[in-house]
Amino acid sequence: MRFEYTLSEKDFLEAQRAHGGWSSRLLPVFGGLLMLAGIITLVQDQKHMGNAVAVILIGAALAFVRRLLLSYSYRRDQRLHDHFVVTFSDEGVEVSASTGNSTYAWKAFTRYLESKNLFVLYQGTACLNIFPKNCFGSGETDAFRILVQQKLARGENMGRKGLSPTAWIFVVMVAVAFILMLIVIRNTLRQSTPSSQPAQTQSTN
């Protein structure tokens, strides 16, 4: 099988989301919740504006910084913008680009992932080879899937003995974000609850 393709920024970001797994999908959600909590606090409690702004900034960082860094990485690395020609066979994979040609035996790849629009073949833990499905012709997507299933193990089915450092960082960030969100909600509820004032009686002579 022989294919030609150019890797877009959208393809690159989708591959990174697939590589990141559940952490890359949940992190923006927690960031959005933090931003919402900060905005609510900012509207209802002007006295603690600094705390609310800090929570909004932390939420924005969780929601957007990773995507911005990945976009910057794609735009900076001109090798990703090249036009690629790839040939798959029972022996291995041959990739050609303007920078040169590379030939890999199947044993050079450790596993693969499949997302909605991509196949991702791994060489090691974080070396990704991205192949967009839109470069396949009619029926070729299924043929390629069968080929990689025969040669490689699917990434989601590979067991792990423990959490990776990236996963631990994500867990810590989520825990901190969750605690901050609880603090913000608690402070907001306290500010929105009217304090009871003792009734004043007017004495008459």
N, C-alpha and C positions, 0 to 999 in steps of 0.2 A: 504494500500500500504506500502510495506517495501523495503527500499533501503540501500545499503552500499556504502560508498565512502570515499576517502581521498582528502582533500582540497590541491590543488597545489598553488604555488605562483602565477601562471598565473590566477587561479580562484580568488584568493584574490584581485589581482590588478584590474581585470575586475569588481568585485563587488564594489570596491572603486570608480572606474570611473563611474559606473552606479549611485552610491550614490551621487557623486559630481555633476552629471548633466552637464549642458553646461559649467560651469566654469572649470571643470577638463579637458574638451576637448579643450577649447579655450586657456587656459593658456600656454601650450607648443607652440601653434602657435605664440602667441605674443612674447614668449621667443625666438623662432627661428628667427622672424623678427628683434628683437633687436640685436641678434648675427650677423645676416647678415649685418645690418646697421653698427655695430661696425667694422666688418671685412673690409667693403668697405672703411670706414673712415681710418682705420689703413693702408690700402694699398695706399690710395691716399694722406694722410696727416700724415707724420711721425712726424711733429712738435707737434701734439696733441695726441701722443701715449697714454698718461695716460687716457685721456677722452675716447678714443676708447676702451682701455682695460676694463675700468670700465663698459662701456655699454655692452661689450661682457660677462663680469662676471654676470651682472644683468640678461641678457638674458638667460645665462646658468642656473642661479638659478631658474628662472621662468619655464624653460623647463624641468629641470631634478631633482630638489631638492625634490619635492613632491613624485615622483616615488621612489627615493632612500630611502626616509624616510619610505615609505610604505613597500618597500622590506625589510628594516632593521627590521621593526616592525613584519613582518611575520616570518622572520628567528629567531627572538628573542623569540617569543611566541610559545613555544613548544606545547601548547594545540591545535594550529591550524594544527599541523602535525599528529594528532591522526587519527585513523581509526574510522569512525562513522557509526552507524547503526541507521536509523531513520524510524519510523512508523507513517504514517498519517491515521487518521480516521475521522469520523464525529464529534467525541468528542474532538479531539485535536492532538497534536504532541508529540511523545515520542522519545527522543534522548539518545543513549547509546554510551559511549566511555570508554577508560581505566580509566579515572578520575572519572567516575560515571554515573548515569542515571538521566535524567530530564524529567518530564512530564508537558506539557503546554496545557491549554485549548485554544481554538481559540481566545477567548477574550483577551488573553495575547499578541496577535499580533495586530498591529495597521494598517498595510498596507503591500503591496508587490511591488516589481519591477521585471521585466523580461528583461534580456539582451540576447545577442545572445546565450550564453552558460550556463546561470545561472538563477535560481530563487533566489530572496533575500526577506526574510521575516523580518519585522521590529518589534522589541519590544522597543517602544519608538523612540526617534529622531535619535539616532546614534548606537543603538544596532542591529547589522546585523546578521541574520542567513542565511548562504550561502549554496545553494543546487545545485551542478553541474548537468546539463542535461545529461551528459554522464553516470550517474548512473541509468537512466531510461531505461527500455526495450522498445520494439516496442509498440507504442500506449500509453505508460504510461505518456509521456510528456503532451499529450493533456488531459488525464484524470486528471493529477495533476493540470494543468492550470484551468480546469473547477472547481475543488475542491476549489482552493484558490480564484477564482473569486466569488464563492458562499459565502465564509467565510470572505473575506477581500476586501477592496477597493484598487484599483490600485493606486500606488504612483503618477504617472504623472497627474492623474485626481483630485488630492486633492488640493483644492485651498489654497492659503496662503494670509494672510493679509498684509505681507510685506516681505522684504528681510531678510534673516537670517544673523547673524554676519559673517559667512563664505562668504556669497555672497557679503556683503559690503566690506570685506577685498579684495575680488577678484576685485570688481569694482575699488577700490582705486589703487590697483596694476596695473591694466590695464591702468587706467588714467595716472599714473606716467610713465609707460612704453611707452605709446603713445606719451606723451610730450617729453620724452627723444629721441624717435625715430625721431620726427619732428626736434628737435634741431640738432641731428646728420646729418640728411639729409640736413638741411639748411647749416650747416657748410661745409659739403662735396661739396654742389653746389657752395658755395662761393669760396672754394679752387680750384675747377676745372674750374672756369670761369677765363680766362686770363684777367689780368688788362690791360687797354688801356694805352699805353705810347705815349707821345707827339712826333710827328715826329721831328727828328733833321735834320737841313739843314746845309750844309757845305758852308760857305761863301768863295768866291774866291776874291782874291785881283786883 
